[in-house]
Amino acid sequence: MRRAAPSGLDVFLRHTDSSQLHDWASDGYHSREEYLFWSRKICGLACLQSLLHGWTDIRLSMRELLALALDWGCYVVEPQGKVQGLIYRPFMAWVSSQFGFTCQLVENTPIQESAQAVRPGQVLIASVSPEIRDPRTPAPRRGGHLVLVHAVHGGMVRFHNPSGYSHNADSALLPMRVFERFHAGRGILVGATS
């Protein structure tokens, strides 16, 4: 588990071999190294996998989803190994074409506004700081991670956080004003197949 210190350097809070925490082969990866390479880059695909499990009978492993996303240009692997993505427009084209979901790009929009569209059958894949796992973070950056906002009620935002701790991953809940501190003002509204 790593966390950025105020200096911007990563500080190890507890060293854990992540390959021991997850059965990478069950997700279709060819090796532990492949899993370790992609595991910190596919939060958007984890959101999509949740939607597929909740709204459809489609069951694809994470590696199968990754292969499709790469084919559609949702991620670009540069020659030196750096990964760009999740790239929203190709992702939206892919999930609309292959799974029949409706998608709408959200840009430069505060969570107070985009959250108004969240309702049963329509969610928001929201760009937030990965530091949202710890809402006490004093001055978080905005963006760099994706979460699945699936309910908004009474000024509270309920979301699935693919990189959350065990107690706040599946259904985290934050006041909207706290969520806003981490929110980058962008994301994708995704609607279920009619």
Backbone as JSON, one array per atom type, in Angstrom:
{
  "sequence": "MRRAAPSGLDVFLRHTDSSQLHDWASDGYHSREEYLFWSRKICGLACLQSLLHGWTDIRLSMRELLALALDWGCYVVEPQGKVQGLIYRPFMAWVSSQFGFTCQLVENTPIQESAQAVRPGQVLIASVSPEIRDPRTPAPRRGGHLVLVHAVHGGMVRFHNPSGYSHNADSALLPMRVFERFHAGRGILVGATS",
  "N": [[0.85, -1.16, 0.0], [0.69, 2.12, -0.95], [1.2, 5.6, -0.44], [0.95, 9.03, -1.22], [3.09, 11.32, 0.19], [3.05, 14.63, 1.75], [5.24, 15.79, 0.54], [5.17, 14.83, -1.97], [6.41, 12.5, -2.55], [6.28, 8.95, -2.73], [5.21, 7.06, 0.03], [5.67, 4.14, 1.81], [3.2, 2.55, 3.49], [2.61, 0.06, 4.38], [4.19, -2.8, 3.48], [3.19, -4.99, 1.05], [3.01, -7.89, -0.87], [1.45, -7.61, -3.73], [0.73, -9.58, -5.53], [0.06, -11.69, -3.96], [-2.34, -10.99, -2.96], [-4.29, -11.23, -4.86], [-5.75, -13.41, -7.19], [-4.36, -13.59, -9.98], [-4.45, -15.19, -12.28], [-7.08, -16.06, -12.41], [-8.35, -13.87, -13.39], [-7.61, -13.92, -15.97], [-5.09, -13.11, -16.75], [-1.82, -13.52, -18.21], [0.48, -13.7, -16.78], [2.0, -13.04, -13.58], [3.44, -10.68, -13.69], [2.24, -9.33, -15.82], [-0.29, -8.86, -14.72], [0.48, -7.23, -12.51], [1.49, -5.03, -13.9], [-0.8, -3.97, -15.23], [-2.75, -3.69, -13.23], [-2.97, -1.29, -11.77], [-3.96, 0.45, -13.59], [-6.45, 0.06, -14.66], [-8.89, 0.95, -13.61], [-11.17, 2.08, -14.74], [-12.07, -0.02, -16.35], [-12.74, -1.81, -14.36], [-14.95, -0.5, -13.32], [-16.64, -0.73, -15.56], [-16.85, -3.54, -15.67], [-18.31, -4.01, -13.34], [-20.73, -2.83, -14.09], [-21.48, -4.48, -16.24], [-21.87, -6.87, -14.85], [-23.96, -6.1, -13.2], [-26.01, -5.18, -14.89], [-26.25, -6.87, -17.1], [-25.98, -10.18, -18.58], [-23.44, -10.69, -19.29], [-20.26, -11.95, -18.84], [-17.08, -11.29, -18.6], [-13.62, -11.8, -18.26], [-11.21, -9.73, -16.54], [-8.9, -9.48, -18.08], [-9.85, -10.16, -20.61], [-11.6, -8.01, -21.04], [-9.7, -5.98, -21.04], [-8.18, -6.63, -23.34], [-10.09, -6.13, -25.35], [-10.53, -3.4, -24.87], [-8.01, -2.36, -25.5], [-7.94, -3.02, -28.23], [-9.9, -1.27, -29.15], [-8.74, 1.16, -28.75], [-8.84, 2.39, -26.28], [-6.89, 2.47, -24.43], [-3.52, 3.41, -24.8], [-0.44, 2.1, -25.4], [2.68, 3.3, -25.06], [5.87, 3.23, -26.83], [7.97, 3.17, -24.89], [6.69, 2.0, -22.79], [4.92, 3.39, -21.17], [1.52, 4.03, -20.27], [-1.28, 5.44, -21.77], [-4.47, 6.49, -20.9], [-7.5, 5.73, -19.28], [-9.02, 6.41, -22.3], [-11.56, 8.48, -23.04], [-13.44, 8.88, -25.31], [-13.01, 6.74, -27.28], [-13.61, 4.64, -25.49], [-16.3, 5.14, -24.88], [-17.45, 4.77, -27.43], [-16.9, 2.06, -27.81], [-18.26, 0.71, -25.59], [-20.85, 1.46, -26.14], [-21.27, 0.38, -28.7], [-20.61, -2.4, -28.39], [-21.93, -3.29, -26.04], [-24.3, -1.95, -25.86], [-24.82, 0.16, -24.15], [-25.76, 3.49, -23.24], [-23.88, 6.47, -23.6], [-22.54, 9.45, -22.29], [-20.44, 12.17, -22.49], [-18.94, 13.96, -19.85], [-17.72, 17.03, -19.02], [-15.77, 19.55, -17.43], [-17.57, 19.98, -15.28], [-19.1, 20.38, -12.21], [-19.5, 18.02, -9.51], [-21.91, 18.37, -8.21], [-23.63, 19.09, -10.22], [-23.38, 17.08, -12.3], [-24.12, 14.85, -10.86], [-26.85, 14.98, -10.67], [-27.9, 13.57, -12.77], [-27.61, 10.94, -12.11], [-29.22, 7.97, -11.45], [-31.43, 5.11, -10.94], [-30.35, 2.76, -13.28], [-28.75, 4.57, -14.59], [-25.51, 5.73, -14.32], [-22.49, 7.33, -13.11], [-19.28, 7.33, -14.28], [-16.74, 8.59, -12.71], [-14.05, 10.9, -12.72], [-11.6, 11.06, -10.36], [-9.33, 11.81, -7.64], [-6.97, 9.29, -6.72], [-6.58, 9.38, -4.04], [-8.98, 9.54, -2.79], [-9.64, 7.38, -1.32], [-8.9, 7.92, 1.23], [-10.51, 10.16, 2.8], [-9.6, 12.15, 4.51], [-7.36, 13.29, 3.48], [-5.48, 16.17, 3.12], [-4.96, 18.08, 0.94], [-5.85, 17.09, -1.78], [-4.94, 15.95, -5.09], [-6.65, 16.34, -8.22], [-8.34, 14.02, -10.15], [-7.06, 11.24, -12.17], [-7.89, 8.75, -11.43], [-10.64, 6.46, -11.57], [-13.99, 6.16, -10.47], [-17.13, 4.54, -9.74], [-20.02, 6.12, -9.61], [-23.01, 5.42, -8.19], [-25.27, 6.15, -6.8], [-26.97, 8.97, -5.52], [-28.0, 10.88, -2.89], [-29.65, 13.0, -0.66], [-27.5, 14.83, -0.4], [-25.34, 13.16, -0.3], [-22.87, 11.04, -1.77], [-22.73, 7.93, -3.23], [-20.53, 5.38, -4.06], [-18.67, 2.98, -6.05], [-15.43, 2.01, -5.5], [-12.76, 1.01, -7.23], [-10.15, 0.84, -6.23], [-10.39, 1.01, -3.54], [-10.11, 0.57, 0.06], [-10.79, -2.48, 1.85], [-13.05, -1.94, 3.46], [-14.26, 0.21, 2.23], [-14.64, -0.09, -0.52], [-16.61, -1.43, -2.17], [-19.01, 0.0, -1.72], [-18.7, 2.93, -1.08], [-19.3, 5.92, 0.79], [-19.7, 9.35, 0.72], [-20.01, 12.76, 1.79], [-21.22, 15.14, -0.57], [-19.77, 17.54, -0.77], [-17.28, 16.79, 0.17], [-16.57, 14.77, -1.64], [-16.34, 16.36, -3.9], [-13.89, 17.68, -3.53], [-12.02, 15.9, -4.48], [-12.78, 15.4, -7.01], [-12.46, 15.66, -10.55], [-14.08, 17.04, -12.23], [-14.95, 15.77, -14.51], [-16.05, 12.99, -16.53], [-17.98, 10.06, -17.4], [-21.29, 9.61, -18.19], [-23.22, 6.77, -17.95], [-25.68, 4.74, -19.3], [-28.04, 2.08, -18.81], [-28.88, -0.68, -20.99], [-31.78, -0.34, -22.89]],
  "CA": [[0.0, 0.0, 0.0], [1.5, 3.33, -1.03], [0.46, 6.85, -0.31], [1.8, 10.18, -1.48], [3.33, 12.21, 1.34], [2.96, 16.03, 1.33], [6.39, 16.12, -0.31], [4.93, 14.29, -3.29], [7.07, 11.21, -2.67], [5.49, 7.82, -2.23], [5.61, 6.52, 1.32], [5.08, 2.83, 2.01], [2.55, 2.43, 4.78], [2.75, -1.34, 4.73], [4.63, -3.49, 2.27], [2.48, -6.23, 0.8], [3.18, -8.41, -2.21], [0.09, -7.58, -4.28], [0.42, -10.83, -6.22], [-0.52, -12.6, -2.97], [-3.67, -10.5, -2.61], [-5.23, -11.43, -5.94], [-5.49, -14.54, -8.07], [-4.26, -12.97, -11.3], [-4.81, -16.14, -13.33], [-8.54, -16.13, -12.52], [-8.76, -12.72, -14.19], [-7.2, -14.16, -17.34], [-3.75, -12.61, -17.06], [-0.87, -14.55, -18.61], [1.55, -13.78, -15.8], [1.92, -12.12, -12.45], [3.99, -9.4, -14.14], [1.2, -8.65, -16.61], [-1.28, -8.37, -13.76], [1.04, -6.1, -11.76], [1.61, -3.89, -14.81], [-2.1, -3.39, -15.56], [-3.7, -3.6, -12.11], [-3.15, 0.1, -11.32], [-4.33, 1.28, -14.74], [-7.71, -0.39, -15.25], [-10.02, 1.28, -12.75], [-12.34, 2.28, -15.6], [-12.57, -1.34, -16.74], [-13.4, -2.38, -13.17], [-16.28, 0.11, -13.3], [-17.41, -1.37, -16.63], [-17.14, -4.91, -15.28], [-19.4, -3.93, -12.38], [-21.97, -2.57, -14.83], [-21.83, -5.69, -16.97], [-22.4, -7.84, -13.88], [-25.22, -5.61, -12.64], [-27.04, -4.89, -15.89], [-26.31, -7.83, -18.2], [-25.51, -11.53, -18.28], [-22.1, -10.79, -19.87], [-19.2, -12.19, -17.86], [-15.77, -11.29, -19.23], [-12.54, -11.59, -17.3], [-10.6, -8.41, -16.68], [-7.95, -9.51, -19.19], [-10.65, -10.1, -21.84], [-12.02, -6.61, -21.19], [-8.51, -5.2, -21.39], [-7.86, -6.89, -24.75], [-11.07, -5.39, -26.16], [-10.27, -1.97, -24.71], [-6.81, -2.06, -26.29], [-8.34, -3.06, -29.65], [-10.72, -0.09, -29.44], [-7.94, 2.37, -28.54], [-9.17, 3.0, -24.99], [-5.57, 2.63, -23.82], [-2.42, 3.43, -25.76], [0.83, 1.76, -24.76], [3.77, 3.95, -25.78], [7.03, 2.34, -26.99], [8.76, 3.04, -23.66], [5.92, 1.26, -21.81], [3.93, 4.21, -20.47], [0.16, 3.8, -20.76], [-2.23, 6.55, -21.79], [-5.85, 6.01, -20.86], [-8.6, 5.38, -20.14], [-9.36, 7.5, -23.21], [-13.02, 8.45, -22.94], [-14.24, 8.75, -26.54], [-13.02, 5.35, -27.75], [-14.3, 3.83, -24.5], [-17.74, 5.36, -25.07], [-17.83, 4.11, -28.69], [-16.83, 0.62, -27.58], [-19.32, 0.19, -24.73], [-22.12, 1.67, -26.83], [-21.36, -0.57, -29.8], [-20.56, -3.8, -27.99], [-22.81, -3.65, -24.93], [-25.57, -1.24, -25.99], [-25.0, 1.2, -23.14], [-25.69, 4.87, -23.7], [-22.77, 7.16, -22.96], [-22.49, 10.9, -22.48], [-19.23, 12.75, -21.92], [-19.13, 15.05, -18.9], [-16.47, 17.79, -18.9], [-15.86, 20.85, -16.75], [-18.86, 19.98, -14.61], [-18.98, 19.98, -10.8], [-20.26, 16.83, -9.15], [-23.27, 18.77, -7.84], [-24.43, 19.12, -11.44], [-23.41, 15.79, -12.99], [-24.79, 13.87, -9.99], [-28.29, 15.06, -10.87], [-28.28, 12.59, -13.79], [-27.46, 9.59, -11.56], [-30.51, 7.39, -11.02], [-31.4, 3.68, -11.31], [-30.15, 2.57, -14.71], [-27.78, 5.53, -15.11], [-24.44, 5.96, -13.36], [-21.42, 8.21, -13.55], [-17.89, 6.96, -14.08], [-16.22, 9.92, -12.38], [-12.61, 11.06, -12.53], [-11.28, 11.57, -9.02], [-7.99, 11.48, -7.17], [-6.93, 8.01, -6.01], [-6.55, 9.66, -2.61], [-10.34, 9.53, -2.27], [-9.7, 6.28, -0.35], [-8.71, 8.51, 2.55], [-11.1, 11.49, 2.69], [-8.92, 13.13, 5.36], [-6.22, 13.85, 2.76], [-5.7, 17.61, 3.23], [-4.99, 18.83, -0.32], [-5.71, 16.07, -2.81], [-5.0, 16.36, -6.49], [-7.95, 15.99, -8.82], [-8.22, 13.16, -11.31], [-6.07, 10.19, -12.18], [-8.52, 7.51, -11.0], [-12.07, 6.43, -11.9], [-14.9, 5.46, -9.57], [-18.47, 4.37, -10.29], [-21.04, 6.74, -8.76], [-24.25, 4.72, -8.5], [-26.42, 6.72, -6.09], [-26.79, 10.28, -4.89], [-29.22, 11.15, -2.14], [-29.49, 13.8, 0.55], [-26.18, 15.43, -0.34], [-24.33, 12.11, -0.15], [-22.5, 10.34, -3.0], [-22.38, 6.53, -2.99], [-19.75, 4.96, -5.23], [-17.79, 1.82, -6.03], [-14.05, 2.46, -5.7], [-11.96, -0.18, -7.53], [-8.92, 0.76, -5.44], [-10.68, 1.31, -2.14], [-9.77, -0.42, 1.07], [-11.88, -3.46, 1.92], [-14.24, -1.39, 4.11], [-14.89, 1.3, 1.46], [-14.45, -0.31, -1.95], [-17.84, -1.76, -2.89], [-20.05, 1.01, -1.6], [-18.23, 4.04, -0.26], [-20.27, 7.0, 0.93], [-19.09, 10.61, 1.14], [-20.78, 13.98, 1.51], [-20.9, 15.68, -1.88], [-18.74, 18.58, -0.64], [-16.0, 16.08, 0.33], [-16.31, 14.14, -2.94], [-15.94, 17.43, -4.83], [-12.47, 18.0, -3.34], [-11.23, 14.92, -5.21], [-13.38, 15.26, -8.34], [-11.79, 16.44, -11.6], [-15.07, 17.73, -13.05], [-15.17, 15.08, -15.77], [-16.39, 11.58, -16.44], [-18.89, 9.52, -18.42], [-22.59, 9.1, -17.76], [-23.48, 5.51, -18.64], [-27.04, 4.25, -19.1], [-28.27, 0.66, -19.1], [-29.58, -1.01, -22.22], [-33.25, -0.2, -22.72]],
  "C": [[0.9, 1.23, 0.0], [0.6, 4.55, -0.9], [1.42, 8.0, -0.55], [1.88, 11.02, -0.22], [3.19, 13.65, 0.85], [4.12, 16.45, 0.43], [6.19, 15.66, -1.74], [5.6, 12.94, -3.51], [6.16, 10.12, -2.14], [6.08, 7.32, -0.92], [4.94, 5.17, 1.45], [4.51, 2.76, 3.41], [2.68, 1.0, 5.31], [3.13, -2.05, 3.45], [3.9, -4.82, 2.17], [2.75, -6.64, -0.63], [1.79, -8.53, -2.83], [-0.25, -8.85, -5.04], [-0.18, -11.85, -5.26], [-1.95, -12.2, -2.6], [-4.72, -10.82, -3.66], [-4.8, -12.61, -6.78], [-5.51, -14.04, -9.51], [-4.68, -13.92, -12.41], [-6.33, -16.22, -13.5], [-9.1, -14.95, -13.3], [-8.24, -12.8, -15.62], [-5.83, -13.64, -17.73], [-2.8, -13.76, -17.35], [0.26, -14.72, -17.6], [1.29, -12.81, -14.66], [2.4, -10.73, -12.85], [2.98, -8.61, -14.96], [0.13, -8.08, -15.7], [-0.76, -7.14, -13.01], [1.17, -4.86, -12.63], [0.26, -3.2, -15.0], [-2.98, -3.07, -14.35], [-3.94, -2.16, -11.64], [-3.66, 1.01, -12.42], [-5.75, 1.0, -15.25], [-8.93, -0.13, -14.37], [-11.3, 1.49, -13.56], [-12.93, 0.96, -16.07], [-13.22, -2.04, -15.56], [-14.8, -1.79, -13.03], [-17.18, -0.54, -14.35], [-17.78, -2.79, -16.24], [-18.28, -4.96, -14.26], [-20.74, -3.7, -13.08], [-22.41, -3.79, -15.61], [-22.43, -6.72, -16.04], [-23.76, -7.41, -13.35], [-26.35, -5.5, -13.65], [-27.2, -5.94, -16.98], [-25.93, -9.22, -17.68], [-24.09, -11.74, -18.81], [-21.08, -10.93, -18.75], [-17.88, -12.33, -18.62], [-14.72, -11.08, -18.15], [-11.96, -10.2, -17.53], [-9.62, -8.4, -17.86], [-8.68, -9.51, -20.53], [-11.14, -8.67, -22.09], [-10.85, -5.74, -21.63], [-8.14, -5.4, -22.85], [-8.81, -6.13, -25.67], [-10.82, -3.89, -26.08], [-9.03, -1.54, -25.5], [-7.14, -2.05, -27.78], [-9.11, -1.81, -30.06], [-9.96, 1.22, -29.21], [-8.27, 3.1, -27.25], [-7.92, 3.23, -24.15], [-4.55, 2.62, -24.95], [-1.14, 3.16, -24.99], [1.94, 2.35, -25.63], [4.96, 3.01, -25.86], [7.85, 2.14, -25.72], [7.96, 2.39, -22.53], [4.9, 2.07, -21.03], [2.55, 4.01, -21.11], [-0.64, 5.09, -20.68], [-3.63, 5.95, -21.74], [-6.32, 5.96, -19.42], [-8.98, 6.6, -20.98], [-10.87, 7.43, -23.44], [-13.75, 8.18, -24.26], [-14.19, 7.35, -27.14], [-13.74, 4.4, -26.79], [-15.82, 3.94, -24.7], [-18.22, 4.67, -26.34], [-17.88, 2.6, -28.51], [-18.01, 0.12, -26.76], [-20.7, 0.42, -25.32], [-22.32, 0.61, -27.91], [-21.47, -2.01, -29.32], [-21.61, -4.19, -26.95], [-24.15, -2.91, -24.96], [-25.82, -0.18, -24.94], [-25.0, 2.57, -23.81], [-24.58, 5.57, -22.92], [-22.83, 8.64, -23.29], [-21.25, 11.43, -21.76], [-19.6, 13.91, -21.0], [-17.77, 15.74, -18.75], [-16.74, 19.11, -18.2], [-17.18, 21.02, -16.01], [-18.68, 19.55, -13.16], [-19.88, 18.78, -10.51], [-21.7, 17.19, -8.77], [-24.19, 18.78, -9.06], [-24.52, 17.74, -12.1], [-24.15, 14.73, -12.16], [-26.31, 13.89, -10.15], [-28.79, 14.04, -11.89], [-28.2, 11.15, -13.28], [-28.81, 9.13, -10.99], [-30.45, 5.89, -11.35], [-31.3, 3.55, -12.83], [-29.23, 3.59, -15.35], [-26.8, 5.9, -14.01], [-23.42, 6.93, -13.95], [-20.08, 7.56, -13.24], [-17.16, 8.29, -13.92], [-14.71, 9.89, -12.18], [-12.36, 11.75, -11.19], [-9.8, 11.29, -8.73], [-8.02, 10.1, -6.53], [-6.91, 8.19, -4.49], [-7.94, 9.69, -1.98], [-10.54, 8.38, -1.29], [-9.59, 6.8, 1.07], [-9.22, 9.94, 2.52], [-10.45, 12.56, 3.56], [-7.71, 13.75, 4.68], [-6.42, 15.36, 2.64], [-5.81, 18.36, 1.9], [-4.8, 17.86, -1.48], [-5.61, 16.69, -4.2], [-6.36, 15.93, -7.02], [-7.7, 15.15, -10.06], [-7.14, 12.11, -11.16], [-6.62, 8.82, -11.81], [-10.0, 7.6, -11.35], [-12.83, 5.62, -10.87], [-16.28, 5.44, -10.21], [-19.5, 4.94, -9.31], [-22.38, 6.12, -9.14], [-25.47, 5.23, -7.73], [-26.02, 8.07, -5.48], [-28.11, 10.6, -4.19], [-28.88, 11.97, -0.9], [-28.1, 14.41, 0.71], [-25.04, 14.45, -0.15], [-24.12, 11.4, -1.49], [-22.08, 8.93, -2.62], [-21.69, 6.01, -4.25], [-18.97, 3.68, -4.96], [-16.4, 2.33, -6.35], [-13.17, 1.23, -5.96], [-10.66, -0.28, -6.74], [-9.15, 1.1, -3.97], [-10.15, 0.23, -1.21], [-10.97, -1.36, 1.2], [-13.16, -2.87, 2.51], [-14.91, -0.28, 3.29], [-14.71, 1.13, -0.04], [-15.79, -0.5, -2.66], [-18.89, -0.66, -2.83], [-19.6, 2.09, -0.61], [-19.28, 5.15, -0.25], [-19.56, 8.24, 1.46], [-20.07, 11.75, 0.94], [-20.31, 14.58, 0.18], [-19.79, 16.73, -1.8], [-17.35, 17.96, -0.46], [-15.62, 15.43, -0.99], [-15.78, 15.18, -3.92], [-14.46, 17.78, -4.7], [-11.57, 17.1, -4.18], [-11.62, 14.86, -6.7], [-12.71, 16.19, -9.35], [-12.78, 17.16, -12.51], [-15.33, 17.06, -14.39], [-15.5, 13.62, -15.51], [-17.31, 11.18, -17.57], [-20.16, 9.08, -17.74], [-22.89, 7.87, -18.61], [-24.89, 5.05, -18.27], [-27.18, 2.81, -19.51], [-29.0, 0.51, -20.43], [-31.08, -0.93, -21.96], [-33.96, -1.51, -22.88]]
}
